[in-house]
Amino acid sequence: MKILVIEDNESVCSMIEMFFAKEGIEGTFVHDGLEGFNQFKSDNWDALIIDWMLPSMDGVQLCRKIRMEGSHVPIIMLTAKDSESDQVLGLEMGADDYVTKPFSPLALMARIRAVTRRYNSSSQESVEPGLIQTQHFKISKESREVTLNGERVTNLTPKEFDLLYYFIQHPRQVFTREQLLERVWGYSFYGDERTVDVHIKRLRKKIGTATQPFLHTVWGIGYKFDETRVEDEN
């Protein structure tokens, strides 16, 4: 794999570089946001690792500019910010996942493998479009397009799409946070369960209503996708 790391902390870069060497990953390290953007455009990358706080251009701005270029390359944000609003902002700008500092190299590698595996799998599925239609939704894994009641849903982040697609594939099936981390994010105990709650909350705001949230909480267990209206459940 070829991975571009845009991080201004040299000790963090050294740690990642040593671990990449053990894993056989070709890493390129840049310490400035604007320089990182230019480096991104100069080559093809299997993944990007971007720090939140960077000189010249911060990680959120950088992520947004990369997505505006039309690139779907997997992006992992490194951040010392652990509030839900900060995490949501990074995801809304197009990041696929985030790792909160301090982190272990094993946790970072788990996320790298997960996001690149999903990206490669999606790229190879052109023969099977993976189109699913339900009472309210039409969702295509090939084009990554979602329509709700005949209208396009255009504001989903990459991970929100993946999560919604997985739920629609398994209507009314209840999943724990751990199961969703493993099956949608691609890692198990390395994952932070809060990221599931953040994505569920954002998806509800974008596709649901008070009486028809589509993503239902099953208290004490997890979540399920159900097109039944809340007022009709009893």
PyMOL commands that set and color helices and strands:
alter all, ss='L'
color gray80, all
select helices_A, chain A and resi 10-23+33-41+59-68+84-92+105-123+158-169+177-185+194-207+230-232
alter helices_A, ss='H'
color red, helices_A
select strands_A, chain A and resi 2-6+26-30+47-51+75-79+97-100+131-133+137-140+145-148+151-153+175-176+215-218+222-225
alter strands_A, ss='S'
color yellow, strands_A
deselect
rebuild
show_as cartoon
